[in-house]
Amino acid sequence: MDPSLVKIPPMKDLTADNITENVITINSLCEDARMKYVLERLVTHLHDFARETRLSSDEWMTGLRFLTEVGQICTDVRQEFILLSDVLGLSLLVDSIDHPKPPGSTEGTVLGPFHTHDAEEMPSGESMSHDPKGEPLLVVCTLRDTEGKPIEGVKIDIWETDSSGHYDVQYAGREEPDGRCVMRSDKEGLFWFRAITPVPYPIPHDGPVGRLLKKLHRHPYRPSHMHFMFEKEGYDHLITALYLRNDPYETSDAVFGVKDSLTVDIGKVGPELSKKYGVPEGQALLTYDFVLVSDAETSELRAHNSKVALDKLGRKVKIVNGLPIPDLD
């Protein structure tokens, strides 16, 4: 860039007291109001963090080396940065902010690092798990909107571990997906399938995130759960999971994903369901009624929550495209 073509604000004599305002000033030429606002707050909080902790050079370099190692271990099937975001509680926080839920709708939770895009699409009634050691499970679910109307044709991604607590992508030489599938809801909003009863498992802890957990005296385990992701035009994208009640890790999930509304009991298939779905009586049963929120409902609630939260912080903002930017009028 030719410096003569850009009127960069002159920097002052830089000190620990004025470096923040100088960085914000020199970034202020950005024409994207949202990006400029995000960078302003990022720089402010990063600098305040350094000041409040009196960050040493050694600690700063340790942090940089840690982030470098996190990036180096990432692959297409292992997203260590997502894992880091998860164990710091940031993933759940961002989801809660970006996908707010009105009362009565299904809450979201963390995506986790093991979702893939190669799951086989299958009709209701099929089995998504081929693990002979897993406890057979019948899953029967419905999808409705906030007015109670069934939603047809929703794309539903579903995935879980095998009976040993491993996702298919964790095995070397994986040739095809297992323990995952894609389904579509029918005109009644119904979808059902065969799986195995979820089991608890540890997140990958042989890398930098695992070492961090050990240093913090935290365990790497997640409670038994099954992941669901729902997509349909006109509805807010929902990433969620169902967690088994009374799991030993229910109240200490390594990635903070458990919510009371997503905690379920495993039942048993009775005579009526056995006949209807063609599974043995007494087999493990999981049922749940999911409630999706429209894009319009989510957008309105997101804007409202943003305004309320930032008003409490004393920040004057306006909402543009559903996101806050400074209100300079």
C-alpha positions, 0 to 999 in steps of 0.5 A, a space after each residue: 500500500 502506498 502510504 501517501 494514499 492513506 491518511 493514517 492518524 499519527 501515533 503519539 509517544 507510545 507508553 503503557 498508558 496510551 498504547 491502547 488508544 493508539 492501536 484503536 485509533 490506527 485501526 479506526 480507518 476500517 470501513 466495516 463498522 462491525 469489524 472496527 467495533 469488534 477489534 476495538 473491544 478485542 484490543 481493549 480487553 487484551 490490553 486490560 488483561 495484560 495490565 490487570 495481570 501484570 503479564 510477564 514476557 515469559 508468560 506471554 511467550 508461554 501463551 504464544 507457544 501454547 497457541 502455536 502447539 494448538 494450531 500445529 496439532 489441528 487436522 481435518 478430523 481433530 480441531 484442537 482450537 474448537 476443543 480449546 474454545 470448548 474447555 474455556 466455556 467460550 463455545 457455549 457462551 457464543 452459541 447462547 448469544 448468537 442463538 438465543 431461545 425463547 421459553 419452551 424451545 430446545 436449547 443449544 449446546 456445543 458442537 464439539 470437534 467430531 462432527 463430519 460432513 460425510 454421514 450417510 442419509 438414511 430413512 427413519 427406522 435404520 440403524 446408524 451404529 454397527 457396534 455389536 458391543 453397544 446396548 441397542 437403543 430405540 430413538 423416537 423424536 418429534 420436531 415442532 415449531 413454537 406454536 406446536 405445529 410439526 415441521 416436515 423436511 428438516 435435515 437432521 445430523 446425528 452422531 455419537 461414539 461407539 460403546 468404547 467412547 470413541 468416535 469413528 474419526 478417532 480410528 486410524 484407517 477409517 474407511 466410512 462413517 459409523 455412529 452417525 447419520 443424516 435423516 429428514 423429519 416426516 410430515 408429522 415432524 417424526 424421525 426415529 432410528 436405531 442406535 446404541 445407548 451413549 456412554 461417557 468418554 474423554 475428549 482428546 487429552 494427549 495434546 496442549 488442551 489436555 495438558 492445560 486441563 491436567 495443570 488445572 486439575 480438571 478431568 477430560 471426561 464428557 457425560 453420556 450424550 448424543 449430538 443433534 443438528 437441525 437445518 431448515 430454511 426459515 428456522 434458526 440453525 440448532 446444534 444441541 445434544 441429549 445427555 443421560 441423567 445421573 451420568 457420573 460426569 453430568 455436573 462436571 462436563 469438561 466442555 460445559 455442554 450440559 443443560 437441565 432441559 437437555 437431560 433425559 432418562 433412558 426408558 424401556 420399550 413397551 408392548 405398543 412401541 415394540 409392535 409399532 417400531 419392530 424392536 424387542 420389548 424391554 430394549 432401551 428407549 430414548 424419546 424427545 420432542 424438539 422445538 425449533 425457533 424461526 429465524 425471525 424469532 431468533 433475530 428479534 430476540 438476539 437484537 433485544 438481548 444485545 441491547 439489554 446487555 450492552 445498556 447494562 455495560 453503559 455502551 451506546 449501540 445500535 443493531 445492524 443486521 442483528 449485530 451491535 455497532 457503536 451508535 454515534 448519532 
